Amino acid sequence: MDLDEFLARVARGETIVGGSDAHRLMHDAAQDAMRVLAELNTGYRSPAEVRDLLSRLTGREVHESVTLFPPFHSEFGKNLVLGRDVFVNMGCRFQDTGGIRIGDGSLVGHGTTLTTLDHAMDPDRRADMVPAPVVIGRRVWLGAGVTVVPGVTIGDGAVVGAGAVVTRDVAADTVVAGVPARVVRGTGYRA
């Protein structure tokens, strides 16, 4: 199995069976990601060096307008897409195997965790993983310490309060907060 086939299977939401070729490919990609991130997270890196390392991690060019403050952690890397003018603060953890897309102009607060894999509920199949993407729209603001679970889409212009755990989709131009995150109000802005 090659990376393109793996990504196509993940995009279809196919289970990654523990011990399978797909599972081994995922673990091999994790080793590559850890090598790149070890370089990123040790010592000072200029903004251009950070973007170059992110491009190596993701396998695609990261736009010059992207800013990321290390340390940063990703267990896969090859299913992470960052739009233009994205800012990712320190200490974020992205589990991107299932796919993470962050839209133009979005801000990700420090210590945020984005997850895209669920394990099987059956204890005998616990090594199996079910991928579900996280999609962050344009001009979204995720506060510090936010957690977003697999399969969640956060609409354009939304704001997620610090420490929130987002378990359901968030409508555009909506403010959510809490555990689990609930609608607080609208942002008062429309694009």
PyMOL commands that place a pseudoatom at each C-alpha (Angstrom):
pseudoatom trace, name=CA, resn=MET, resi=1, chain=A, elem=C, hetatm=0, pos=[0.000, 0.000, 0.000]
pseudoatom trace, name=CA, resn=ASP, resi=2, chain=A, elem=C, hetatm=0, pos=[1.284, 3.479, -0.827]
pseudoatom trace, name=CA, resn=LEU, resi=3, chain=A, elem=C, hetatm=0, pos=[0.467, 6.830, 0.786]
pseudoatom trace, name=CA, resn=ASP, resi=4, chain=A, elem=C, hetatm=0, pos=[-2.043, 7.876, -1.901]
pseudoatom trace, name=CA, resn=GLU, resi=5, chain=A, elem=C, hetatm=0, pos=[-4.027, 4.654, -1.499]
pseudoatom trace, name=CA, resn=PHE, resi=6, chain=A, elem=C, hetatm=0, pos=[-3.923, 5.020, 2.290]
pseudoatom trace, name=CA, resn=LEU, resi=7, chain=A, elem=C, hetatm=0, pos=[-5.169, 8.633, 2.123]
pseudoatom trace, name=CA, resn=ALA, resi=8, chain=A, elem=C, hetatm=0, pos=[-7.976, 7.617, -0.267]
pseudoatom trace, name=CA, resn=ARG, resi=9, chain=A, elem=C, hetatm=0, pos=[-9.093, 4.875, 2.134]
pseudoatom trace, name=CA, resn=VAL, resi=10, chain=A, elem=C, hetatm=0, pos=[-8.993, 7.273, 5.080]
pseudoatom trace, name=CA, resn=ALA, resi=11, chain=A, elem=C, hetatm=0, pos=[-10.997, 9.859, 3.104]
pseudoatom trace, name=CA, resn=ARG, resi=12, chain=A, elem=C, hetatm=0, pos=[-13.682, 7.197, 2.604]
pseudoatom trace, name=CA, resn=GLY, resi=13, chain=A, elem=C, hetatm=0, pos=[-13.718, 6.584, 6.368]
pseudoatom trace, name=CA, resn=GLU, resi=14, chain=A, elem=C, hetatm=0, pos=[-12.477, 2.999, 6.063]
pseudoatom trace, name=CA, resn=THR, resi=15, chain=A, elem=C, hetatm=0, pos=[-11.331, 1.356, 9.281]
pseudoatom trace, name=CA, resn=ILE, resi=16, chain=A, elem=C, hetatm=0, pos=[-7.577, 1.048, 9.741]
pseudoatom trace, name=CA, resn=VAL, resi=17, chain=A, elem=C, hetatm=0, pos=[-7.332, -2.552, 10.933]
pseudoatom trace, name=CA, resn=GLY, resi=18, chain=A, elem=C, hetatm=0, pos=[-4.703, -3.168, 13.594]
pseudoatom trace, name=CA, resn=GLY, resi=19, chain=A, elem=C, hetatm=0, pos=[-1.719, -5.050, 12.147]
pseudoatom trace, name=CA, resn=SER, resi=20, chain=A, elem=C, hetatm=0, pos=[-2.786, -4.448, 8.529]
pseudoatom trace, name=CA, resn=ASP, resi=21, chain=A, elem=C, hetatm=0, pos=[-0.700, -2.915, 5.720]
pseudoatom trace, name=CA, resn=ALA, resi=22, chain=A, elem=C, hetatm=0, pos=[-2.534, 0.369, 6.337]
pseudoatom trace, name=CA, resn=HIS, resi=23, chain=A, elem=C, hetatm=0, pos=[-1.668, 0.221, 10.031]
pseudoatom trace, name=CA, resn=ARG, resi=24, chain=A, elem=C, hetatm=0, pos=[2.005, -0.409, 9.234]
pseudoatom trace, name=CA, resn=LEU, resi=25, chain=A, elem=C, hetatm=0, pos=[2.051, 2.478, 6.728]
pseudoatom trace, name=CA, resn=MET, resi=26, chain=A, elem=C, hetatm=0, pos=[0.553, 4.745, 9.404]
pseudoatom trace, name=CA, resn=HIS, resi=27, chain=A, elem=C, hetatm=0, pos=[3.286, 3.757, 11.858]
pseudoatom trace, name=CA, resn=ASP, resi=28, chain=A, elem=C, hetatm=0, pos=[6.022, 4.250, 9.246]
pseudoatom trace, name=CA, resn=ALA, resi=29, chain=A, elem=C, hetatm=0, pos=[4.664, 7.729, 8.492]
pseudoatom trace, name=CA, resn=ALA, resi=30, chain=A, elem=C, hetatm=0, pos=[4.669, 8.434, 12.237]
pseudoatom trace, name=CA, resn=GLN, resi=31, chain=A, elem=C, hetatm=0, pos=[8.401, 7.681, 12.333]
pseudoatom trace, name=CA, resn=ASP, resi=32, chain=A, elem=C, hetatm=0, pos=[8.985, 10.153, 9.496]
pseudoatom trace, name=CA, resn=ALA, resi=33, chain=A, elem=C, hetatm=0, pos=[6.855, 12.756, 11.286]
pseudoatom trace, name=CA, resn=MET, resi=34, chain=A, elem=C, hetatm=0, pos=[8.787, 12.302, 14.533]
pseudoatom trace, name=CA, resn=ARG, resi=35, chain=A, elem=C, hetatm=0, pos=[12.094, 12.856, 12.712]
pseudoatom trace, name=CA, resn=VAL, resi=36, chain=A, elem=C, hetatm=0, pos=[10.874, 16.143, 11.208]
pseudoatom trace, name=CA, resn=LEU, resi=37, chain=A, elem=C, hetatm=0, pos=[9.298, 17.281, 14.477]
pseudoatom trace, name=CA, resn=ALA, resi=38, chain=A, elem=C, hetatm=0, pos=[12.456, 16.478, 16.445]
pseudoatom trace, name=CA, resn=GLU, resi=39, chain=A, elem=C, hetatm=0, pos=[14.210, 18.954, 14.159]
pseudoatom trace, name=CA, resn=LEU, resi=40, chain=A, elem=C, hetatm=0, pos=[11.418, 21.515, 14.478]
pseudoatom trace, name=CA, resn=ASN, resi=41, chain=A, elem=C, hetatm=0, pos=[11.153, 21.303, 18.266]
pseudoatom trace, name=CA, resn=THR, resi=42, chain=A, elem=C, hetatm=0, pos=[14.846, 21.440, 19.219]
pseudoatom trace, name=CA, resn=GLY, resi=43, chain=A, elem=C, hetatm=0, pos=[16.442, 24.839, 19.174]
pseudoatom trace, name=CA, resn=TYR, resi=44, chain=A, elem=C, hetatm=0, pos=[15.443, 28.079, 17.534]
pseudoatom trace, name=CA, resn=ARG, resi=45, chain=A, elem=C, hetatm=0, pos=[14.069, 27.971, 13.977]
pseudoatom trace, name=CA, resn=SER, resi=46, chain=A, elem=C, hetatm=0, pos=[13.366, 31.065, 11.890]
pseudoatom trace, name=CA, resn=PRO, resi=47, chain=A, elem=C, hetatm=0, pos=[9.816, 31.452, 10.530]
pseudoatom trace, name=CA, resn=ALA, resi=48, chain=A, elem=C, hetatm=0, pos=[11.055, 30.353, 7.087]
pseudoatom trace, name=CA, resn=GLU, resi=49, chain=A, elem=C, hetatm=0, pos=[12.759, 27.277, 8.583]
pseudoatom trace, name=CA, resn=VAL, resi=50, chain=A, elem=C, hetatm=0, pos=[9.561, 26.406, 10.459]
pseudoatom trace, name=CA, resn=ARG, resi=51, chain=A, elem=C, hetatm=0, pos=[7.564, 26.598, 7.212]
pseudoatom trace, name=CA, resn=ASP, resi=52, chain=A, elem=C, hetatm=0, pos=[10.150, 24.465, 5.388]
pseudoatom trace, name=CA, resn=LEU, resi=53, chain=A, elem=C, hetatm=0, pos=[9.920, 21.807, 8.101]
pseudoatom trace, name=CA, resn=LEU, resi=54, chain=A, elem=C, hetatm=0, pos=[6.108, 21.961, 7.992]
pseudoatom trace, name=CA, resn=SER, resi=55, chain=A, elem=C, hetatm=0, pos=[6.298, 21.460, 4.219]
pseudoatom trace, name=CA, resn=ARG, resi=56, chain=A, elem=C, hetatm=0, pos=[8.454, 18.360, 4.776]
pseudoatom trace, name=CA, resn=LEU, resi=57, chain=A, elem=C, hetatm=0, pos=[6.036, 17.123, 7.439]
pseudoatom trace, name=CA, resn=THR, resi=58, chain=A, elem=C, hetatm=0, pos=[2.915, 17.576, 5.308]
pseudoatom trace, name=CA, resn=GLY, resi=59, chain=A, elem=C, hetatm=0, pos=[4.426, 16.709, 1.930]
pseudoatom trace, name=CA, resn=ARG, resi=60, chain=A, elem=C, hetatm=0, pos=[3.027, 19.932, 0.448]
pseudoatom trace, name=CA, resn=GLU, resi=61, chain=A, elem=C, hetatm=0, pos=[4.172, 23.535, 0.308]
pseudoatom trace, name=CA, resn=VAL, resi=62, chain=A, elem=C, hetatm=0, pos=[3.118, 25.622, 3.287]
pseudoatom trace, name=CA, resn=HIS, resi=63, chain=A, elem=C, hetatm=0, pos=[2.347, 29.219, 2.287]
pseudoatom trace, name=CA, resn=GLU, resi=64, chain=A, elem=C, hetatm=0, pos=[4.722, 31.953, 3.446]
pseudoatom trace, name=CA, resn=SER, resi=65, chain=A, elem=C, hetatm=0, pos=[1.875, 33.589, 5.399]
pseudoatom trace, name=CA, resn=VAL, resi=66, chain=A, elem=C, hetatm=0, pos=[1.573, 30.599, 7.794]
pseudoatom trace, name=CA, resn=THR, resi=67, chain=A, elem=C, hetatm=0, pos=[3.017, 31.076, 11.287]
pseudoatom trace, name=CA, resn=LEU, resi=68, chain=A, elem=C, hetatm=0, pos=[3.576, 28.270, 13.766]
pseudoatom trace, name=CA, resn=PHE, resi=69, chain=A, elem=C, hetatm=0, pos=[5.263, 28.615, 17.165]
pseudoatom trace, name=CA, resn=PRO, resi=70, chain=A, elem=C, hetatm=0, pos=[6.966, 25.387, 18.302]
pseudoatom trace, name=CA, resn=PRO, resi=71, chain=A, elem=C, hetatm=0, pos=[6.794, 23.078, 20.030]
pseudoatom trace, name=CA, resn=PHE, resi=72, chain=A, elem=C, hetatm=0, pos=[4.318, 21.323, 17.762]
pseudoatom trace, name=CA, resn=HIS, resi=73, chain=A, elem=C, hetatm=0, pos=[3.303, 17.667, 17.594]
pseudoatom trace, name=CA, resn=SER, resi=74, chain=A, elem=C, hetatm=0, pos=[1.706, 15.600, 14.842]
pseudoatom trace, name=CA, resn=GLU, resi=75, chain=A, elem=C, hetatm=0, pos=[1.595, 11.827, 14.670]
pseudoatom trace, name=CA, resn=PHE, resi=76, chain=A, elem=C, hetatm=0, pos=[1.246, 11.538, 10.876]
pseudoatom trace, name=CA, resn=GLY, resi=77, chain=A, elem=C, hetatm=0, pos=[1.746, 14.848, 9.060]
pseudoatom trace, name=CA, resn=LYS, resi=78, chain=A, elem=C, hetatm=0, pos=[0.728, 13.805, 5.566]
pseudoatom trace, name=CA, resn=ASN, resi=79, chain=A, elem=C, hetatm=0, pos=[-2.985, 14.524, 6.076]
pseudoatom trace, name=CA, resn=LEU, resi=80, chain=A, elem=C, hetatm=0, pos=[-2.635, 18.076, 7.402]
pseudoatom trace, name=CA, resn=VAL, resi=81, chain=A, elem=C, hetatm=0, pos=[-3.547, 21.041, 5.190]
pseudoatom trace, name=CA, resn=LEU, resi=82, chain=A, elem=C, hetatm=0, pos=[-2.950, 24.610, 6.395]
pseudoatom trace, name=CA, resn=GLY, resi=83, chain=A, elem=C, hetatm=0, pos=[-4.561, 27.529, 4.559]
pseudoatom trace, name=CA, resn=ARG, resi=84, chain=A, elem=C, hetatm=0, pos=[-3.048, 30.976, 4.112]
pseudoatom trace, name=CA, resn=ASP, resi=85, chain=A, elem=C, hetatm=0, pos=[-2.569, 33.307, 7.074]
pseudoatom trace, name=CA, resn=VAL, resi=86, chain=A, elem=C, hetatm=0, pos=[-3.039, 30.461, 9.578]
pseudoatom trace, name=CA, resn=PHE, resi=87, chain=A, elem=C, hetatm=0, pos=[-1.482, 30.938, 13.014]
pseudoatom trace, name=CA, resn=VAL, resi=88, chain=A, elem=C, hetatm=0, pos=[-0.777, 27.956, 15.280]
pseudoatom trace, name=CA, resn=ASN, resi=89, chain=A, elem=C, hetatm=0, pos=[0.452, 28.814, 18.780]
pseudoatom trace, name=CA, resn=MET, resi=90, chain=A, elem=C, hetatm=0, pos=[2.818, 26.805, 21.006]
pseudoatom trace, name=CA, resn=GLY, resi=91, chain=A, elem=C, hetatm=0, pos=[2.172, 23.307, 22.288]
pseudoatom trace, name=CA, resn=CYS, resi=92, chain=A, elem=C, hetatm=0, pos=[-0.484, 22.164, 19.825]
pseudoatom trace, name=CA, resn=ARG, resi=93, chain=A, elem=C, hetatm=0, pos=[-1.088, 18.470, 19.118]
pseudoatom trace, name=CA, resn=PHE, resi=94, chain=A, elem=C, hetatm=0, pos=[-2.617, 17.443, 15.801]
pseudoatom trace, name=CA, resn=GLN, resi=95, chain=A, elem=C, hetatm=0, pos=[-3.563, 13.797, 15.250]
pseudoatom trace, name=CA, resn=ASP, resi=96, chain=A, elem=C, hetatm=0, pos=[-4.016, 14.243, 11.517]
pseudoatom trace, name=CA, resn=THR, resi=97, chain=A, elem=C, hetatm=0, pos=[-4.175, 10.663, 10.206]
pseudoatom trace, name=CA, resn=GLY, resi=98, chain=A, elem=C, hetatm=0, pos=[-7.907, 11.076, 9.573]
pseudoatom trace, name=CA, resn=GLY, resi=99, chain=A, elem=C, hetatm=0, pos=[-7.408, 14.504, 7.972]
pseudoatom trace, name=CA, resn=ILE, resi=100, chain=A, elem=C, hetatm=0, pos=[-7.149, 18.025, 9.351]
pseudoatom trace, name=CA, resn=ARG, resi=101, chain=A, elem=C, hetatm=0, pos=[-7.943, 21.055, 7.189]
pseudoatom trace, name=CA, resn=ILE, resi=102, chain=A, elem=C, hetatm=0, pos=[-7.507, 24.552, 8.621]
pseudoatom trace, name=CA, resn=GLY, resi=103, chain=A, elem=C, hetatm=0, pos=[-8.950, 27.387, 6.553]
pseudoatom trace, name=CA, resn=ASP, resi=104, chain=A, elem=C, hetatm=0, pos=[-7.421, 30.722, 5.637]
pseudoatom trace, name=CA, resn=GLY, resi=105, chain=A, elem=C, hetatm=0, pos=[-7.004, 33.261, 8.416]
pseudoatom trace, name=CA, resn=SER, resi=106, chain=A, elem=C, hetatm=0, pos=[-7.682, 30.877, 11.297]
pseudoatom trace, name=CA, resn=LEU, resi=107, chain=A, elem=C, hetatm=0, pos=[-6.013, 31.128, 14.712]
pseudoatom trace, name=CA, resn=VAL, resi=108, chain=A, elem=C, hetatm=0, pos=[-5.250, 28.066, 16.836]
pseudoatom trace, name=CA, resn=GLY, resi=109, chain=A, elem=C, hetatm=0, pos=[-4.576, 28.803, 20.511]
pseudoatom trace, name=CA, resn=HIS, resi=110, chain=A, elem=C, hetatm=0, pos=[-1.730, 27.242, 22.441]
pseudoatom trace, name=CA, resn=GLY, resi=111, chain=A, elem=C, hetatm=0, pos=[-2.181, 23.740, 23.776]
pseudoatom trace, name=CA, resn=THR, resi=112, chain=A, elem=C, hetatm=0, pos=[-4.971, 22.873, 21.349]
pseudoatom trace, name=CA, resn=THR, resi=113, chain=A, elem=C, hetatm=0, pos=[-5.567, 19.213, 20.447]
pseudoatom trace, name=CA, resn=LEU, resi=114, chain=A, elem=C, hetatm=0, pos=[-7.223, 18.133, 17.198]
pseudoatom trace, name=CA, resn=THR, resi=115, chain=A, elem=C, hetatm=0, pos=[-8.021, 14.395, 16.968]
pseudoatom trace, name=CA, resn=THR, resi=116, chain=A, elem=C, hetatm=0, pos=[-9.136, 12.404, 13.924]
pseudoatom trace, name=CA, resn=LEU, resi=117, chain=A, elem=C, hetatm=0, pos=[-9.112, 8.732, 14.965]
pseudoatom trace, name=CA, resn=ASP, resi=118, chain=A, elem=C, hetatm=0, pos=[-11.455, 6.705, 17.152]
pseudoatom trace, name=CA, resn=HIS, resi=119, chain=A, elem=C, hetatm=0, pos=[-10.560, 3.209, 18.365]
pseudoatom trace, name=CA, resn=ALA, resi=120, chain=A, elem=C, hetatm=0, pos=[-13.011, 0.339, 17.985]
pseudoatom trace, name=CA, resn=MET, resi=121, chain=A, elem=C, hetatm=0, pos=[-15.344, -0.133, 20.949]
pseudoatom trace, name=CA, resn=ASP, resi=122, chain=A, elem=C, hetatm=0, pos=[-14.972, -3.927, 20.858]
pseudoatom trace, name=CA, resn=PRO, resi=123, chain=A, elem=C, hetatm=0, pos=[-12.035, -4.706, 23.211]
pseudoatom trace, name=CA, resn=ASP, resi=124, chain=A, elem=C, hetatm=0, pos=[-10.940, -7.519, 20.874]
pseudoatom trace, name=CA, resn=ARG, resi=125, chain=A, elem=C, hetatm=0, pos=[-10.675, -4.976, 18.022]
pseudoatom trace, name=CA, resn=ARG, resi=126, chain=A, elem=C, hetatm=0, pos=[-9.323, -2.027, 20.058]
pseudoatom trace, name=CA, resn=ALA, resi=127, chain=A, elem=C, hetatm=0, pos=[-6.258, -1.716, 17.796]
pseudoatom trace, name=CA, resn=ASP, resi=128, chain=A, elem=C, hetatm=0, pos=[-8.589, -0.899, 14.870]
pseudoatom trace, name=CA, resn=MET, resi=129, chain=A, elem=C, hetatm=0, pos=[-9.077, 2.803, 14.187]
pseudoatom trace, name=CA, resn=VAL, resi=130, chain=A, elem=C, hetatm=0, pos=[-11.881, 4.668, 12.461]
pseudoatom trace, name=CA, resn=PRO, resi=131, chain=A, elem=C, hetatm=0, pos=[-10.788, 7.914, 10.789]
pseudoatom trace, name=CA, resn=ALA, resi=132, chain=A, elem=C, hetatm=0, pos=[-12.972, 11.030, 10.683]
pseudoatom trace, name=CA, resn=PRO, resi=133, chain=A, elem=C, hetatm=0, pos=[-11.625, 14.413, 9.557]
pseudoatom trace, name=CA, resn=VAL, resi=134, chain=A, elem=C, hetatm=0, pos=[-11.581, 17.672, 11.470]
pseudoatom trace, name=CA, resn=VAL, resi=135, chain=A, elem=C, hetatm=0, pos=[-12.367, 20.685, 9.312]
pseudoatom trace, name=CA, resn=ILE, resi=136, chain=A, elem=C, hetatm=0, pos=[-11.713, 24.189, 10.614]
pseudoatom trace, name=CA, resn=GLY, resi=137, chain=A, elem=C, hetatm=0, pos=[-13.268, 26.864, 8.413]
pseudoatom trace, name=CA, resn=ARG, resi=138, chain=A, elem=C, hetatm=0, pos=[-11.925, 30.274, 7.439]
pseudoatom trace, name=CA, resn=ARG, resi=139, chain=A, elem=C, hetatm=0, pos=[-11.237, 32.986, 10.050]
pseudoatom trace, name=CA, resn=VAL, resi=140, chain=A, elem=C, hetatm=0, pos=[-11.955, 30.615, 12.965]
pseudoatom trace, name=CA, resn=TRP, resi=141, chain=A, elem=C, hetatm=0, pos=[-10.481, 31.319, 16.399]
pseudoatom trace, name=CA, resn=LEU, resi=142, chain=A, elem=C, hetatm=0, pos=[-9.783, 28.347, 18.664]
pseudoatom trace, name=CA, resn=GLY, resi=143, chain=A, elem=C, hetatm=0, pos=[-8.885, 29.535, 22.162]
pseudoatom trace, name=CA, resn=ALA, resi=144, chain=A, elem=C, hetatm=0, pos=[-6.152, 28.054, 24.330]
pseudoatom trace, name=CA, resn=GLY, resi=145, chain=A, elem=C, hetatm=0, pos=[-6.457, 24.412, 25.335]
pseudoatom trace, name=CA, resn=VAL, resi=146, chain=A, elem=C, hetatm=0, pos=[-9.333, 23.512, 23.011]
pseudoatom trace, name=CA, resn=THR, resi=147, chain=A, elem=C, hetatm=0, pos=[-9.937, 19.859, 22.132]
pseudoatom trace, name=CA, resn=VAL, resi=148, chain=A, elem=C, hetatm=0, pos=[-11.756, 18.916, 18.919]
pseudoatom trace, name=CA, resn=VAL, resi=149, chain=A, elem=C, hetatm=0, pos=[-12.828, 15.276, 18.501]
pseudoatom trace, name=CA, resn=PRO, resi=150, chain=A, elem=C, hetatm=0, pos=[-12.951, 13.255, 15.255]
pseudoatom trace, name=CA, resn=GLY, resi=151, chain=A, elem=C, hetatm=0, pos=[-15.482, 14.203, 12.602]
pseudoatom trace, name=CA, resn=VAL, resi=152, chain=A, elem=C, hetatm=0, pos=[-16.159, 17.780, 13.739]
pseudoatom trace, name=CA, resn=THR, resi=153, chain=A, elem=C, hetatm=0, pos=[-16.478, 20.722, 11.352]
pseudoatom trace, name=CA, resn=ILE, resi=154, chain=A, elem=C, hetatm=0, pos=[-16.164, 24.259, 12.700]
pseudoatom trace, name=CA, resn=GLY, resi=155, chain=A, elem=C, hetatm=0, pos=[-17.784, 26.833, 10.413]
pseudoatom trace, name=CA, resn=ASP, resi=156, chain=A, elem=C, hetatm=0, pos=[-16.278, 30.026, 9.031]
pseudoatom trace, name=CA, resn=GLY, resi=157, chain=A, elem=C, hetatm=0, pos=[-15.850, 32.838, 11.540]
pseudoatom trace, name=CA, resn=ALA, resi=158, chain=A, elem=C, hetatm=0, pos=[-16.688, 30.709, 14.589]
pseudoatom trace, name=CA, resn=VAL, resi=159, chain=A, elem=C, hetatm=0, pos=[-15.001, 31.205, 17.975]
pseudoatom trace, name=CA, resn=VAL, resi=160, chain=A, elem=C, hetatm=0, pos=[-14.295, 28.342, 20.386]
pseudoatom trace, name=CA, resn=GLY, resi=161, chain=A, elem=C, hetatm=0, pos=[-13.670, 29.427, 23.981]
pseudoatom trace, name=CA, resn=ALA, resi=162, chain=A, elem=C, hetatm=0, pos=[-10.543, 28.385, 25.861]
pseudoatom trace, name=CA, resn=GLY, resi=163, chain=A, elem=C, hetatm=0, pos=[-10.657, 24.882, 27.303]
pseudoatom trace, name=CA, resn=ALA, resi=164, chain=A, elem=C, hetatm=0, pos=[-13.724, 23.825, 25.319]
pseudoatom trace, name=CA, resn=VAL, resi=165, chain=A, elem=C, hetatm=0, pos=[-14.192, 20.242, 24.169]
pseudoatom trace, name=CA, resn=VAL, resi=166, chain=A, elem=C, hetatm=0, pos=[-15.908, 20.317, 20.780]
pseudoatom trace, name=CA, resn=THR, resi=167, chain=A, elem=C, hetatm=0, pos=[-17.898, 17.124, 20.188]
pseudoatom trace, name=CA, resn=ARG, resi=168, chain=A, elem=C, hetatm=0, pos=[-20.339, 18.409, 17.556]
pseudoatom trace, name=CA, resn=ASP, resi=169, chain=A, elem=C, hetatm=0, pos=[-20.193, 20.622, 14.490]
pseudoatom trace, name=CA, resn=VAL, resi=170, chain=A, elem=C, hetatm=0, pos=[-20.118, 24.376, 15.120]
pseudoatom trace, name=CA, resn=ALA, resi=171, chain=A, elem=C, hetatm=0, pos=[-22.121, 26.672, 12.842]
pseudoatom trace, name=CA, resn=ALA, resi=172, chain=A, elem=C, hetatm=0, pos=[-20.461, 29.606, 11.107]
pseudoatom trace, name=CA, resn=ASP, resi=173, chain=A, elem=C, hetatm=0, pos=[-20.222, 32.874, 13.073]
pseudoatom trace, name=CA, resn=THR, resi=174, chain=A, elem=C, hetatm=0, pos=[-21.067, 31.161, 16.365]
pseudoatom trace, name=CA, resn=VAL, resi=175, chain=A, elem=C, hetatm=0, pos=[-19.335, 31.333, 19.743]
pseudoatom trace, name=CA, resn=VAL, resi=176, chain=A, elem=C, hetatm=0, pos=[-19.150, 28.038, 21.673]
pseudoatom trace, name=CA, resn=ALA, resi=177, chain=A, elem=C, hetatm=0, pos=[-17.603, 27.258, 25.063]
pseudoatom trace, name=CA, resn=GLY, resi=178, chain=A, elem=C, hetatm=0, pos=[-17.593, 24.620, 27.780]
pseudoatom trace, name=CA, resn=VAL, resi=179, chain=A, elem=C, hetatm=0, pos=[-17.314, 20.875, 28.183]
pseudoatom trace, name=CA, resn=PRO, resi=180, chain=A, elem=C, hetatm=0, pos=[-18.920, 19.735, 26.021]
pseudoatom trace, name=CA, resn=ALA, resi=181, chain=A, elem=C, hetatm=0, pos=[-18.944, 22.924, 23.945]
pseudoatom trace, name=CA, resn=ARG, resi=182, chain=A, elem=C, hetatm=0, pos=[-22.336, 24.599, 23.686]
pseudoatom trace, name=CA, resn=VAL, resi=183, chain=A, elem=C, hetatm=0, pos=[-23.498, 27.656, 21.774]
pseudoatom trace, name=CA, resn=VAL, resi=184, chain=A, elem=C, hetatm=0, pos=[-23.035, 30.850, 23.777]
pseudoatom trace, name=CA, resn=ARG, resi=185, chain=A, elem=C, hetatm=0, pos=[-24.121, 33.363, 21.130]
pseudoatom trace, name=CA, resn=GLY, resi=186, chain=A, elem=C, hetatm=0, pos=[-23.429, 34.533, 17.619]
pseudoatom trace, name=CA, resn=THR, resi=187, chain=A, elem=C, hetatm=0, pos=[-20.281, 36.492, 16.838]
pseudoatom trace, name=CA, resn=GLY, resi=188, chain=A, elem=C, hetatm=0, pos=[-22.290, 39.420, 15.512]
pseudoatom trace, name=CA, resn=TYR, resi=189, chain=A, elem=C, hetatm=0, pos=[-20.349, 39.319, 12.246]
pseudoatom trace, name=CA, resn=ARG, resi=190, chain=A, elem=C, hetatm=0, pos=[-21.230, 37.954, 8.837]
pseudoatom trace, name=CA, resn=ALA, resi=191, chain=A, elem=C, hetatm=0, pos=[-18.758, 37.631, 5.967]
for i in range(1, 191): cmd.bond("trace and resi %d" % i, "trace and resi %d" % (i + 1))
show_as sticks, trace
zoom trace
